């Protein structure tokens, strides 16, 4: 495994939204290309997704008739 700065990491929470980070540190397997994140990055990603979930729910509920 080597530690790299991923130039594009995409996450989808279908059918609601898609998020893309332009740069995020990760360990990448030399053989299969699987990306693994350290605890700090995982916590930041989870926090961002929690906020996105909440904001998306607020947006959907405020646009309902």
Phi, psi and omega per residue, in radians:
X1 nan 2.537 3.070
X2 -2.225 2.556 3.105
X3 -1.588 2.231 -3.102
X4 -2.374 2.976 2.989
X5 -1.803 1.859 -3.136
X6 -1.137 2.292 -3.122
X7 -1.429 -0.337 3.110
X8 -2.695 2.135 3.054
X9 -2.263 2.141 -3.072
X10 -1.989 2.479 3.099
X11 -2.312 2.367 3.119
X12 -2.130 2.343 2.967
X13 -2.098 1.468 -3.051
X14 -1.205 2.567 -0.065
X15 -1.615 0.239 -2.937
X16 -1.385 -0.930 -3.068
X17 -2.760 2.908 3.063
X18 -2.241 2.417 3.106
X19 -2.179 2.467 3.104
X20 -2.316 2.235 3.037
X21 -1.755 2.381 -3.120
X22 -1.449 -0.394 3.131
X23 -2.692 2.184 3.114
X24 -2.656 2.287 3.140
X25 -1.199 2.430 3.132
X26 -2.726 2.759 2.961
X27 -1.635 2.286 -3.101
X28 -2.128 2.274 3.121
X29 -1.188 2.278 3.125
X30 -1.116 -0.533 -3.028
X31 -1.557 -0.849 -3.023
X32 -1.870 -0.246 3.127
X33 1.457 0.092 3.125
X34 -1.110 2.410 3.132
X35 -1.753 2.325 3.063
X36 -2.179 2.461 -3.089
X37 -1.970 2.596 3.056
X38 -1.352 2.889 -3.048
X39 -0.933 -0.784 -3.104
X40 -1.029 -0.809 -3.136
X41 -1.155 -0.680 3.109
X42 -1.072 -0.769 3.135
X43 -1.093 -0.717 3.112
X44 -1.149 -0.719 3.104
X45 -1.108 -0.799 -3.141
X46 -1.090 -0.689 3.107
X47 -1.115 -0.757 3.122
X48 -1.095 -0.706 3.134
X49 -1.201 -0.644 3.090
X50 -1.081 -0.799 3.108
X51 -1.100 -0.752 3.133
X52 -1.090 -0.727 3.091
X53 -1.038 -0.831 -3.111
X54 -1.113 -0.817 -3.122
X55 -1.152 -0.656 3.110
X56 -1.142 -0.750 3.113
X57 -1.090 -0.728 3.101
X58 -1.099 -0.738 -3.139
X59 -1.104 -0.792 -3.130
X60 -1.131 -0.768 -3.109
X61 -1.209 -0.550 3.135
X62 -1.358 -0.335 3.140
X63 -1.682 -0.028 3.105
X64 -1.294 2.492 -3.136
X65 -1.189 nan nan
